[in-house]
Amino acid sequence: MSYYSVSESQAALNGVFKSDTYPGIVKAAMAAKLIDRDIAYDAAIDSTVAHSK
């Protein structure tokens, strides 16, 4: 099991997850007919959850 720091979480959500992983998830969900249109990353993911208080 891995735990991520706030900065690591922010980097992941705004980096490789946004550019590589999320588009693959959307493509697979559309192919499986779980969704019927592309959903913009910013509409689906709230990256502010990785902000420290």
mmCIF file of the N, C-alpha and C atoms, coordinates in Angstrom:
data_MODEL
# 
_entry.id   MODEL 
# 
loop_
_atom_site.group_PDB 
_atom_site.id 
_atom_site.type_symbol 
_atom_site.label_atom_id 
_atom_site.label_alt_id 
_atom_site.label_comp_id 
_atom_site.label_asym_id 
_atom_site.label_entity_id 
_atom_site.label_seq_id 
_atom_site.pdbx_PDB_ins_code 
_atom_site.Cartn_x 
_atom_site.Cartn_y 
_atom_site.Cartn_z 
_atom_site.occupancy 
_atom_site.B_iso_or_equiv 
_atom_site.pdbx_formal_charge 
_atom_site.auth_seq_id 
_atom_site.auth_comp_id 
_atom_site.auth_asym_id 
_atom_site.auth_atom_id 
_atom_site.pdbx_PDB_model_num 
ATOM 1   N N  . MET A 1 1  ? 0.840   -1.158 0.000   1.00 0.00 ? 1  MET A N  1 
ATOM 2   C CA . MET A 1 1  ? 0.000   0.000  0.000   1.00 0.00 ? 1  MET A CA 1 
ATOM 3   C C  . MET A 1 1  ? 0.895   1.232  0.000   1.00 0.00 ? 1  MET A C  1 
ATOM 4   N N  . SER A 1 2  ? 0.472   2.240  -0.742  1.00 0.00 ? 2  SER A N  1 
ATOM 5   C CA . SER A 1 2  ? 1.230   3.490  -0.818  1.00 0.00 ? 2  SER A CA 1 
ATOM 6   C C  . SER A 1 2  ? 0.384   4.643  -0.314  1.00 0.00 ? 2  SER A C  1 
ATOM 7   N N  . TYR A 1 3  ? 1.044   5.556  0.337   1.00 0.00 ? 3  TYR A N  1 
ATOM 8   C CA . TYR A 1 3  ? 0.391   6.784  0.781   1.00 0.00 ? 3  TYR A CA 1 
ATOM 9   C C  . TYR A 1 3  ? 1.095   7.941  0.096   1.00 0.00 ? 3  TYR A C  1 
ATOM 10  N N  . TYR A 1 4  ? 0.325   8.929  -0.302  1.00 0.00 ? 4  TYR A N  1 
ATOM 11  C CA . TYR A 1 4  ? 0.877   10.061 -1.024  1.00 0.00 ? 4  TYR A CA 1 
ATOM 12  C C  . TYR A 1 4  ? 0.771   11.330 -0.201  1.00 0.00 ? 4  TYR A C  1 
ATOM 13  N N  . SER A 1 5  ? 1.777   12.171 -0.302  1.00 0.00 ? 5  SER A N  1 
ATOM 14  C CA . SER A 1 5  ? 1.726   13.466 0.360   1.00 0.00 ? 5  SER A CA 1 
ATOM 15  C C  . SER A 1 5  ? 0.785   14.376 -0.423  1.00 0.00 ? 5  SER A C  1 
ATOM 16  N N  . VAL A 1 6  ? 0.476   15.511 0.155   1.00 0.00 ? 6  VAL A N  1 
ATOM 17  C CA . VAL A 1 6  ? -0.380  16.478 -0.535  1.00 0.00 ? 6  VAL A CA 1 
ATOM 18  C C  . VAL A 1 6  ? 0.252   16.880 -1.862  1.00 0.00 ? 6  VAL A C  1 
ATOM 19  N N  . SER A 1 7  ? 1.537   17.186 -1.853  1.00 0.00 ? 7  SER A N  1 
ATOM 20  C CA . SER A 1 7  ? 2.192   17.615 -3.094  1.00 0.00 ? 7  SER A CA 1 
ATOM 21  C C  . SER A 1 7  ? 2.229   16.488 -4.132  1.00 0.00 ? 7  SER A C  1 
ATOM 22  N N  . GLU A 1 8  ? 2.412   15.254 -3.699  1.00 0.00 ? 8  GLU A N  1 
ATOM 23  C CA . GLU A 1 8  ? 2.393   14.120 -4.629  1.00 0.00 ? 8  GLU A CA 1 
ATOM 24  C C  . GLU A 1 8  ? 0.988   13.914 -5.208  1.00 0.00 ? 8  GLU A C  1 
ATOM 25  N N  . SER A 1 9  ? -0.023  14.083 -4.393  1.00 0.00 ? 9  SER A N  1 
ATOM 26  C CA . SER A 1 9  ? -1.407  13.953 -4.867  1.00 0.00 ? 9  SER A CA 1 
ATOM 27  C C  . SER A 1 9  ? -1.745  15.033 -5.877  1.00 0.00 ? 9  SER A C  1 
ATOM 28  N N  . GLN A 1 10 ? -1.345  16.265 -5.581  1.00 0.00 ? 10 GLN A N  1 
ATOM 29  C CA . GLN A 1 10 ? -1.587  17.369 -6.508  1.00 0.00 ? 10 GLN A CA 1 
ATOM 30  C C  . GLN A 1 10 ? -0.881  17.118 -7.834  1.00 0.00 ? 10 GLN A C  1 
ATOM 31  N N  . ALA A 1 11 ? 0.356   16.685 -7.758  1.00 0.00 ? 11 ALA A N  1 
ATOM 32  C CA . ALA A 1 11 ? 1.121   16.423 -8.976  1.00 0.00 ? 11 ALA A CA 1 
ATOM 33  C C  . ALA A 1 11 ? 0.477   15.313 -9.806  1.00 0.00 ? 11 ALA A C  1 
ATOM 34  N N  . ALA A 1 12 ? 0.007   14.276 -9.151  1.00 0.00 ? 12 ALA A N  1 
ATOM 35  C CA . ALA A 1 12 ? -0.617  13.165 -9.871  1.00 0.00 ? 12 ALA A CA 1 
ATOM 36  C C  . ALA A 1 12 ? -1.938  13.583 -10.510 1.00 0.00 ? 12 ALA A C  1 
ATOM 37  N N  . LEU A 1 13 ? -2.780  14.277 -9.756  1.00 0.00 ? 13 LEU A N  1 
ATOM 38  C CA . LEU A 1 13 ? -4.090  14.674 -10.283 1.00 0.00 ? 13 LEU A CA 1 
ATOM 39  C C  . LEU A 1 13 ? -3.974  15.681 -11.418 1.00 0.00 ? 13 LEU A C  1 
ATOM 40  N N  . ASN A 1 14 ? -2.966  16.497 -11.388 1.00 0.00 ? 14 ASN A N  1 
ATOM 41  C CA . ASN A 1 14 ? -2.807  17.515 -12.423 1.00 0.00 ? 14 ASN A CA 1 
ATOM 42  C C  . ASN A 1 14 ? -1.750  17.159 -13.456 1.00 0.00 ? 14 ASN A C  1 
ATOM 43  N N  . GLY A 1 15 ? -1.190  15.974 -13.350 1.00 0.00 ? 15 GLY A N  1 
ATOM 44  C CA . GLY A 1 15 ? -0.137  15.543 -14.275 1.00 0.00 ? 15 GLY A CA 1 
ATOM 45  C C  . GLY A 1 15 ? -0.565  14.348 -15.093 1.00 0.00 ? 15 GLY A C  1 
ATOM 46  N N  . VAL A 1 16 ? 0.087   13.222 -14.822 1.00 0.00 ? 16 VAL A N  1 
ATOM 47  C CA . VAL A 1 16 ? -0.109  12.017 -15.627 1.00 0.00 ? 16 VAL A CA 1 
ATOM 48  C C  . VAL A 1 16 ? -1.545  11.487 -15.551 1.00 0.00 ? 16 VAL A C  1 
ATOM 49  N N  . PHE A 1 17 ? -2.206  11.617 -14.425 1.00 0.00 ? 17 PHE A N  1 
ATOM 50  C CA . PHE A 1 17 ? -3.594  11.157 -14.344 1.00 0.00 ? 17 PHE A CA 1 
ATOM 51  C C  . PHE A 1 17 ? -4.463  11.959 -15.302 1.00 0.00 ? 17 PHE A C  1 
ATOM 52  N N  . LYS A 1 18 ? -4.261  13.272 -15.317 1.00 0.00 ? 18 LYS A N  1 
ATOM 53  C CA . LYS A 1 18 ? -5.054  14.147 -16.185 1.00 0.00 ? 18 LYS A CA 1 
ATOM 54  C C  . LYS A 1 18 ? -4.737  13.917 -17.656 1.00 0.00 ? 18 LYS A C  1 
ATOM 55  N N  . SER A 1 19 ? -3.460  13.770 -17.976 1.00 0.00 ? 19 SER A N  1 
ATOM 56  C CA . SER A 1 19 ? -3.067  13.679 -19.380 1.00 0.00 ? 19 SER A CA 1 
ATOM 57  C C  . SER A 1 19 ? -3.171  12.276 -19.968 1.00 0.00 ? 19 SER A C  1 
ATOM 58  N N  . ASP A 1 20 ? -2.976  11.238 -19.144 1.00 0.00 ? 20 ASP A N  1 
ATOM 59  C CA . ASP A 1 20 ? -2.930  9.869  -19.678 1.00 0.00 ? 20 ASP A CA 1 
ATOM 60  C C  . ASP A 1 20 ? -4.034  8.959  -19.152 1.00 0.00 ? 20 ASP A C  1 
ATOM 61  N N  . THR A 1 21 ? -4.189  8.923  -17.854 1.00 0.00 ? 21 THR A N  1 
ATOM 62  C CA . THR A 1 21 ? -5.122  7.963  -17.245 1.00 0.00 ? 21 THR A CA 1 
ATOM 63  C C  . THR A 1 21 ? -6.579  8.330  -17.498 1.00 0.00 ? 21 THR A C  1 
ATOM 64  N N  . TYR A 1 22 ? -6.945  9.570  -17.222 1.00 0.00 ? 22 TYR A N  1 
ATOM 65  C CA . TYR A 1 22 ? -8.350  9.977  -17.354 1.00 0.00 ? 22 TYR A CA 1 
ATOM 66  C C  . TYR A 1 22 ? -8.891  9.789  -18.772 1.00 0.00 ? 22 TYR A C  1 
ATOM 67  N N  . PRO A 1 23 ? -8.162  10.202 -19.807 1.00 0.00 ? 23 PRO A N  1 
ATOM 68  C CA . PRO A 1 23 ? -8.682  9.961  -21.157 1.00 0.00 ? 23 PRO A CA 1 
ATOM 69  C C  . PRO A 1 23 ? -8.932  8.471  -21.446 1.00 0.00 ? 23 PRO A C  1 
ATOM 70  N N  . GLY A 1 24 ? -8.093  7.609  -20.909 1.00 0.00 ? 24 GLY A N  1 
ATOM 71  C CA . GLY A 1 24 ? -8.300  6.169  -21.077 1.00 0.00 ? 24 GLY A CA 1 
ATOM 72  C C  . GLY A 1 24 ? -9.542  5.671  -20.362 1.00 0.00 ? 24 GLY A C  1 
ATOM 73  N N  . ILE A 1 25 ? -9.792  6.236  -19.186 1.00 0.00 ? 25 ILE A N  1 
ATOM 74  C CA . ILE A 1 25 ? -10.994 5.874  -18.431 1.00 0.00 ? 25 ILE A CA 1 
ATOM 75  C C  . ILE A 1 25 ? -12.242 6.287  -19.210 1.00 0.00 ? 25 ILE A C  1 
ATOM 76  N N  . VAL A 1 26 ? -12.236 7.502  -19.734 1.00 0.00 ? 26 VAL A N  1 
ATOM 77  C CA . VAL A 1 26 ? -13.386 7.992  -20.510 1.00 0.00 ? 26 VAL A CA 1 
ATOM 78  C C  . VAL A 1 26 ? -13.596 7.125  -21.746 1.00 0.00 ? 26 VAL A C  1 
ATOM 79  N N  . LYS A 1 27 ? -12.519 6.809  -22.443 1.00 0.00 ? 27 LYS A N  1 
ATOM 80  C CA . LYS A 1 27 ? -12.628 5.970  -23.653 1.00 0.00 ? 27 LYS A CA 1 
ATOM 81  C C  . LYS A 1 27 ? -13.214 4.604  -23.315 1.00 0.00 ? 27 LYS A C  1 
ATOM 82  N N  . ALA A 1 28 ? -12.740 3.989  -22.241 1.00 0.00 ? 28 ALA A N  1 
ATOM 83  C CA . ALA A 1 28 ? -13.255 2.674  -21.841 1.00 0.00 ? 28 ALA A CA 1 
ATOM 84  C C  . ALA A 1 28 ? -14.709 2.759  -21.402 1.00 0.00 ? 28 ALA A C  1 
ATOM 85  N N  . ALA A 1 29 ? -15.057 3.803  -20.687 1.00 0.00 ? 29 ALA A N  1 
ATOM 86  C CA . ALA A 1 29 ? -16.448 3.961  -20.228 1.00 0.00 ? 29 ALA A CA 1 
ATOM 87  C C  . ALA A 1 29 ? -17.385 4.177  -21.409 1.00 0.00 ? 29 ALA A C  1 
ATOM 88  N N  . MET A 1 30 ? -16.929 4.913  -22.411 1.00 0.00 ? 30 MET A N  1 
ATOM 89  C CA . MET A 1 30 ? -17.758 5.103  -23.611 1.00 0.00 ? 30 MET A CA 1 
ATOM 90  C C  . MET A 1 30 ? -17.899 3.789  -24.388 1.00 0.00 ? 30 MET A C  1 
ATOM 91  N N  . ALA A 1 31 ? -16.818 3.032  -24.497 1.00 0.00 ? 31 ALA A N  1 
ATOM 92  C CA . ALA A 1 31 ? -16.863 1.753  -25.209 1.00 0.00 ? 31 ALA A CA 1 
ATOM 93  C C  . ALA A 1 31 ? -17.795 0.768  -24.502 1.00 0.00 ? 31 ALA A C  1 
ATOM 94  N N  . ALA A 1 32 ? -17.837 0.840  -23.170 1.00 0.00 ? 32 ALA A N  1 
ATOM 95  C CA . ALA A 1 32 ? -18.704 -0.048 -22.398 1.00 0.00 ? 32 ALA A CA 1 
ATOM 96  C C  . ALA A 1 32 ? -20.127 0.503  -22.275 1.00 0.00 ? 32 ALA A C  1 
ATOM 97  N N  . LYS A 1 33 ? -20.347 1.663  -22.902 1.00 0.00 ? 33 LYS A N  1 
ATOM 98  C CA . LYS A 1 33 ? -21.653 2.326  -22.892 1.00 0.00 ? 33 LYS A CA 1 
ATOM 99  C C  . LYS A 1 33 ? -22.098 2.708  -21.470 1.00 0.00 ? 33 LYS A C  1 
ATOM 100 N N  . LEU A 1 34 ? -21.107 3.001  -20.619 1.00 0.00 ? 34 LEU A N  1 
ATOM 101 C CA . LEU A 1 34 ? -21.410 3.509  -19.278 1.00 0.00 ? 34 LEU A CA 1 
ATOM 102 C C  . LEU A 1 34 ? -21.698 4.999  -19.327 1.00 0.00 ? 34 LEU A C  1 
ATOM 103 N N  . ILE A 1 35 ? -21.102 5.667  -20.307 1.00 0.00 ? 35 ILE A N  1 
ATOM 104 C CA . ILE A 1 35 ? -21.387 7.071  -20.573 1.00 0.00 ? 35 ILE A CA 1 
ATOM 105 C C  . ILE A 1 35 ? -21.573 7.221  -22.073 1.00 0.00 ? 35 ILE A C  1 
ATOM 106 N N  . ASP A 1 36 ? -22.290 8.257  -22.495 1.00 0.00 ? 36 ASP A N  1 
ATOM 107 C CA . ASP A 1 36 ? -22.552 8.408  -23.926 1.00 0.00 ? 36 ASP A CA 1 
ATOM 108 C C  . ASP A 1 36 ? -21.847 9.597  -24.554 1.00 0.00 ? 36 ASP A C  1 
ATOM 109 N N  . ARG A 1 37 ? -21.021 10.298 -23.759 1.00 0.00 ? 37 ARG A N  1 
ATOM 110 C CA . ARG A 1 37 ? -20.267 11.418 -24.301 1.00 0.00 ? 37 ARG A CA 1 
ATOM 111 C C  . ARG A 1 37 ? -19.007 11.633 -23.479 1.00 0.00 ? 37 ARG A C  1 
ATOM 112 N N  . ASP A 1 38 ? -18.078 12.348 -24.060 1.00 0.00 ? 38 ASP A N  1 
ATOM 113 C CA . ASP A 1 38 ? -16.850 12.694 -23.353 1.00 0.00 ? 38 ASP A CA 1 
ATOM 114 C C  . ASP A 1 38 ? -17.199 13.652 -22.213 1.00 0.00 ? 38 ASP A C  1 
ATOM 115 N N  . ILE A 1 39 ? -16.618 13.448 -21.078 1.00 0.00 ? 39 ILE A N  1 
ATOM 116 C CA . ILE A 1 39 ? -16.821 14.320 -19.933 1.00 0.00 ? 39 ILE A CA 1 
ATOM 117 C C  . ILE A 1 39 ? -15.488 15.003 -19.646 1.00 0.00 ? 39 ILE A C  1 
ATOM 118 N N  . ALA A 1 40 ? -15.508 16.326 -19.682 1.00 0.00 ? 40 ALA A N  1 
ATOM 119 C CA . ALA A 1 40 ? -14.280 17.089 -19.469 1.00 0.00 ? 40 ALA A CA 1 
ATOM 120 C C  . ALA A 1 40 ? -13.691 16.765 -18.101 1.00 0.00 ? 40 ALA A C  1 
ATOM 121 N N  . TYR A 1 41 ? -12.381 16.704 -18.053 1.00 0.00 ? 41 TYR A N  1 
ATOM 122 C CA . TYR A 1 41 ? -11.670 16.388 -16.816 1.00 0.00 ? 41 TYR A CA 1 
ATOM 123 C C  . TYR A 1 41 ? -12.107 17.307 -15.670 1.00 0.00 ? 41 TYR A C  1 
ATOM 124 N N  . ASP A 1 42 ? -12.113 18.607 -15.931 1.00 0.00 ? 42 ASP A N  1 
ATOM 125 C CA . ASP A 1 42 ? -12.450 19.567 -14.873 1.00 0.00 ? 42 ASP A CA 1 
ATOM 126 C C  . ASP A 1 42 ? -13.890 19.448 -14.396 1.00 0.00 ? 42 ASP A C  1 
ATOM 127 N N  . ALA A 1 43 ? -14.764 18.873 -15.209 1.00 0.00 ? 43 ALA A N  1 
ATOM 128 C CA . ALA A 1 43 ? -16.155 18.658 -14.805 1.00 0.00 ? 43 ALA A CA 1 
ATOM 129 C C  . ALA A 1 43 ? -16.301 17.392 -13.954 1.00 0.00 ? 43 ALA A C  1 
ATOM 130 N N  . ALA A 1 44 ? -15.342 16.479 -14.073 1.00 0.00 ? 44 ALA A N  1 
ATOM 131 C CA . ALA A 1 44 ? -15.449 15.199 -13.383 1.00 0.00 ? 44 ALA A CA 1 
ATOM 132 C C  . ALA A 1 44 ? -14.553 15.077 -12.166 1.00 0.00 ? 44 ALA A C  1 
ATOM 133 N N  . ILE A 1 45 ? -13.425 15.763 -12.188 1.00 0.00 ? 45 ILE A N  1 
ATOM 134 C CA . ILE A 1 45 ? -12.410 15.606 -11.138 1.00 0.00 ? 45 ILE A CA 1 
ATOM 135 C C  . ILE A 1 45 ? -12.238 16.928 -10.391 1.00 0.00 ? 45 ILE A C  1 
ATOM 136 N N  . ASP A 1 46 ? -12.342 16.881 -9.089  1.00 0.00 ? 46 ASP A N  1 
ATOM 137 C CA . ASP A 1 46 ? -12.100 18.037 -8.240  1.00 0.00 ? 46 ASP A CA 1 
ATOM 138 C C  . ASP A 1 46 ? -10.714 17.886 -7.614  1.00 0.00 ? 46 ASP A C  1 
ATOM 139 N N  . SER A 1 47 ? -9.721  18.451 -8.275  1.00 0.00 ? 47 SER A N  1 
ATOM 140 C CA . SER A 1 47 ? -8.355  18.287 -7.787  1.00 0.00 ? 47 SER A CA 1 
ATOM 141 C C  . SER A 1 47 ? -8.082  19.100 -6.533  1.00 0.00 ? 47 SER A C  1 
ATOM 142 N N  . THR A 1 48 ? -9.020  19.934 -6.113  1.00 0.00 ? 48 THR A N  1 
ATOM 143 C CA . THR A 1 48 ? -8.814  20.696 -4.873  1.00 0.00 ? 48 THR A CA 1 
ATOM 144 C C  . THR A 1 48 ? -8.890  19.808 -3.651  1.00 0.00 ? 48 THR A C  1 
ATOM 145 N N  . VAL A 1 49 ? -9.377  18.593 -3.792  1.00 0.00 ? 49 VAL A N  1 
ATOM 146 C CA . VAL A 1 49 ? -9.419  17.685 -2.642  1.00 0.00 ? 49 VAL A CA 1 
ATOM 147 C C  . VAL A 1 49 ? -8.019  17.325 -2.182  1.00 0.00 ? 49 VAL A C  1 
ATOM 148 N N  . ALA A 1 50 ? -7.028  17.566 -3.023  1.00 0.00 ? 50 ALA A N  1 
ATOM 149 C CA . ALA A 1 50 ? -5.654  17.247 -2.664  1.00 0.00 ? 50 ALA A CA 1 
ATOM 150 C C  . ALA A 1 50 ? -4.926  18.451 -2.062  1.00 0.00 ? 50 ALA A C  1 
ATOM 151 N N  . HIS A 1 51 ? -5.644  19.493 -1.765  1.00 0.00 ? 51 HIS A N  1 
ATOM 152 C CA . HIS A 1 51 ? -5.034  20.679 -1.177  1.00 0.00 ? 51 HIS A CA 1 
ATOM 153 C C  . HIS A 1 51 ? -4.999  20.546 0.337   1.00 0.00 ? 51 HIS A C  1 
ATOM 154 N N  . SER A 1 52 ? -3.942  20.998 0.925   1.00 0.00 ? 52 SER A N  1 
ATOM 155 C CA . SER A 1 52 ? -3.851  20.953 2.381   1.00 0.00 ? 52 SER A CA 1 
ATOM 156 C C  . SER A 1 52 ? -4.606  22.128 2.980   1.00 0.00 ? 52 SER A C  1 
ATOM 157 N N  . LYS A 1 53 ? -5.002  21.966 4.207   1.00 0.00 ? 53 LYS A N  1 
ATOM 158 C CA . LYS A 1 53 ? -5.746  23.027 4.889   1.00 0.00 ? 53 LYS A CA 1 
ATOM 159 C C  . LYS A 1 53 ? -4.852  23.727 5.866   1.00 0.00 ? 53 LYS A C  1 
# 
